[in-house]
Amino acid sequence: MGLLEKIFFRDWPQPHKAGLLLDLTLDLSAGALGPFSINGSDGQLKELLGAPANWKRWKNSQQWHYPELGIWFDSSKDGILEGINLIVREEGLYEICPGWKERWKPWSGSIRFERGSVPALSATKDDFIKLVGEPDERDDDPEDPEFTYSDSPRFKDFCFDVELTPKGELSGLDIYSTR
């Protein structure tokens, strides 16, 4: 956390320092990561996860970045959660401010499907096809394959993109609102 964040978020709760651990299981049948649901309120983020890593991105773009958890959220100006983004494999560097970077840690929760669940770190493209069905869109680029599951009878008011490694392992997930 940079100087701006320490100043602006000084009165915010710090659940990670209190040792509070949330169950951040991703439920793809409901479009939710633990207690945080697509099209729900972003109000719980502050109380349950604390201050985001970047004050500017939070203030200007309503992005709640938590690099230590491998997740970030996008919300509307009205406080509606519009996106949940998970980094599963790639530990990239995250620029907090010019000259200071923090490492994104991979999200290591489980993914719950309507017909079973899989730990994120062992999930593959075959798991998604088996447990969700064929994707609505597919990009078979050998370096950066991706599936898209669109709003349909399977999913109510949300879609998600499955990012894969060249070996077909889960690399990241982006869940977003279609409202």
C-alpha positions as CSV (number, residue, x, y, z in Angstrom):
1,M,0.0,0.0,0.0
2,G,1.4,3.4,-1.0
3,L,1.4,6.7,0.8
4,L,-1.9,7.8,-0.8
5,E,-3.6,4.6,0.2
6,K,-2.3,4.9,3.8
7,I,-3.7,8.4,4.0
8,F,-7.1,7.8,2.3
9,F,-7.8,4.3,3.7
10,R,-6.5,4.9,7.3
11,D,-9.9,4.5,8.8
12,W,-11.0,1.5,6.8
13,P,-11.2,-2.0,8.4
14,Q,-8.2,-4.2,8.0
15,P,-9.6,-7.8,8.2
16,H,-6.4,-9.4,6.9
17,K,-4.5,-8.0,9.9
18,A,-7.2,-9.4,12.2
19,G,-6.8,-12.8,10.8
20,L,-10.2,-13.1,9.2
21,L,-10.3,-15.6,6.4
22,L,-13.1,-15.7,3.9
23,D,-14.2,-18.6,1.9
24,L,-13.6,-17.3,-1.6
25,T,-15.1,-20.2,-3.5
26,L,-16.2,-19.1,-7.0
27,D,-19.8,-20.3,-7.7
28,L,-20.2,-20.2,-11.5
29,S,-23.8,-21.2,-11.3
30,A,-24.6,-18.0,-9.3
31,G,-21.9,-15.6,-10.6
32,A,-20.5,-15.1,-7.1
33,L,-17.1,-15.2,-5.4
34,G,-17.9,-16.1,-1.7
35,P,-20.3,-13.4,-0.5
36,F,-19.6,-11.1,-3.5
37,S,-22.2,-11.5,-6.3
38,I,-22.3,-10.0,-9.8
39,N,-25.0,-7.3,-9.9
40,G,-25.0,-7.2,-6.1
41,S,-23.7,-4.4,-3.9
42,D,-20.0,-3.6,-3.6
43,G,-20.6,-2.5,0.0
44,Q,-19.2,-5.7,1.6
45,L,-15.8,-5.4,-0.1
46,K,-14.8,-2.7,2.3
47,E,-15.9,-4.6,5.4
48,L,-14.7,-8.1,4.4
49,L,-11.6,-7.4,2.3
50,G,-10.5,-3.9,3.5
51,A,-8.9,-1.2,1.4
52,P,-8.0,-1.9,-2.2
53,A,-4.3,-1.6,-3.2
54,N,-4.7,1.4,-5.4
55,W,-6.5,4.5,-4.3
56,K,-6.6,6.2,-7.8
57,R,-8.0,3.1,-9.6
58,W,-10.6,2.8,-6.8
59,K,-11.6,6.5,-6.9
60,N,-11.5,7.0,-10.7
61,S,-12.5,3.6,-12.1
62,Q,-14.3,1.9,-9.2
63,Q,-11.7,-1.0,-9.4
64,W,-11.0,-2.8,-6.1
65,H,-7.6,-4.5,-6.6
66,Y,-6.4,-7.1,-4.1
67,P,-3.1,-8.4,-5.5
68,E,-2.3,-10.4,-2.4
69,L,-5.4,-12.5,-3.1
70,G,-5.1,-12.6,-6.9
71,I,-8.5,-10.9,-7.4
72,W,-10.0,-7.6,-8.4
73,F,-13.5,-6.3,-8.7
74,D,-15.1,-3.7,-11.0
75,S,-18.1,-1.8,-9.8
76,S,-20.4,1.0,-11.1
77,K,-20.5,4.5,-9.7
78,D,-23.8,3.3,-8.1
79,G,-22.0,0.6,-6.1
80,I,-23.1,-2.4,-8.1
81,L,-20.6,-5.1,-8.6
82,E,-20.1,-5.5,-12.4
83,G,-17.0,-7.7,-12.6
84,I,-14.9,-10.3,-10.8
85,N,-11.5,-11.0,-12.1
86,L,-9.2,-13.8,-10.9
87,I,-5.6,-14.5,-11.7
88,V,-4.9,-18.2,-11.2
89,R,-1.4,-18.9,-12.6
90,E,0.4,-15.8,-13.7
91,E,2.2,-13.9,-10.9
92,G,2.6,-10.6,-12.7
93,L,3.9,-7.3,-11.2
94,Y,1.3,-4.8,-10.2
95,E,2.2,-1.1,-10.3
96,I,0.8,0.6,-7.2
97,C,2.3,3.9,-8.2
98,P,5.3,5.0,-10.3
99,G,8.4,3.2,-9.0
100,W,6.6,0.8,-6.7
101,K,5.3,-2.5,-7.8
102,E,3.7,-5.4,-5.9
103,R,3.5,-9.0,-7.1
104,W,0.0,-10.4,-8.0
105,K,-0.3,-13.6,-6.1
106,P,-2.5,-16.3,-7.7
107,W,-6.0,-16.9,-6.5
108,S,-6.1,-20.5,-5.2
109,G,-9.8,-21.0,-4.3
110,S,-12.2,-23.6,-5.7
111,I,-14.6,-23.3,-8.6
112,R,-18.1,-24.6,-7.9
113,F,-20.1,-25.7,-11.0
114,E,-23.7,-26.8,-11.2
115,R,-22.4,-30.4,-11.6
116,G,-19.4,-30.5,-9.3
117,S,-16.3,-28.5,-8.2
118,V,-12.6,-28.3,-9.0
119,P,-9.7,-26.6,-7.3
120,A,-8.7,-23.6,-9.5
121,L,-5.0,-24.6,-9.6
122,S,-5.9,-28.0,-11.1
123,A,-8.8,-26.8,-13.4
124,T,-8.4,-27.4,-17.2
125,K,-10.3,-26.6,-20.3
126,D,-11.7,-30.2,-20.2
127,D,-13.2,-29.5,-16.8
128,F,-15.1,-26.5,-18.1
129,I,-16.3,-28.4,-21.1
130,K,-17.4,-31.4,-19.0
131,L,-19.0,-29.3,-16.1
132,V,-20.3,-26.3,-18.0
133,G,-20.7,-27.5,-21.6
134,E,-19.3,-26.3,-24.8
135,P,-18.3,-22.6,-24.8
136,D,-20.4,-20.1,-26.7
137,E,-17.2,-18.6,-28.2
138,R,-13.7,-20.1,-28.5
139,D,-10.4,-18.6,-29.4
140,D,-7.9,-21.5,-30.0
141,D,-4.8,-19.3,-30.3
142,P,-2.0,-21.7,-29.3
143,E,-0.3,-19.1,-27.1
144,D,-3.4,-17.6,-25.4
145,P,-6.5,-19.9,-25.7
146,E,-9.7,-18.5,-24.3
147,F,-13.4,-19.6,-23.9
148,T,-16.4,-17.4,-23.4
149,Y,-19.6,-18.5,-21.8
150,S,-22.3,-16.0,-22.6
151,D,-25.6,-15.0,-21.0
152,S,-28.0,-17.8,-21.8
153,P,-30.4,-20.0,-19.9
154,R,-27.3,-21.4,-18.2
155,F,-26.3,-18.1,-16.6
156,K,-28.6,-15.3,-15.4
157,D,-27.4,-11.8,-16.1
158,F,-23.6,-12.6,-16.3
159,C,-21.0,-14.1,-18.6
160,F,-17.5,-15.3,-18.1
161,D,-14.2,-15.7,-19.9
162,V,-11.9,-18.6,-19.2
163,E,-8.3,-17.8,-19.9
164,L,-6.0,-20.8,-20.4
165,T,-2.3,-21.6,-20.7
166,P,-1.0,-23.2,-23.9
167,K,-1.3,-26.6,-22.0
168,G,-5.0,-26.1,-21.4
169,E,-4.7,-25.2,-17.7
170,L,-6.7,-22.4,-16.1
171,S,-4.8,-19.1,-16.1
172,G,-7.6,-16.6,-15.2
173,L,-11.3,-16.0,-15.0
174,D,-13.3,-12.9,-15.8
175,I,-16.9,-12.9,-14.7
176,Y,-19.0,-9.8,-15.8
177,S,-22.5,-8.5,-15.8
178,T,-24.7,-8.5,-18.9
179,R,-27.3,-6.1,-17.4
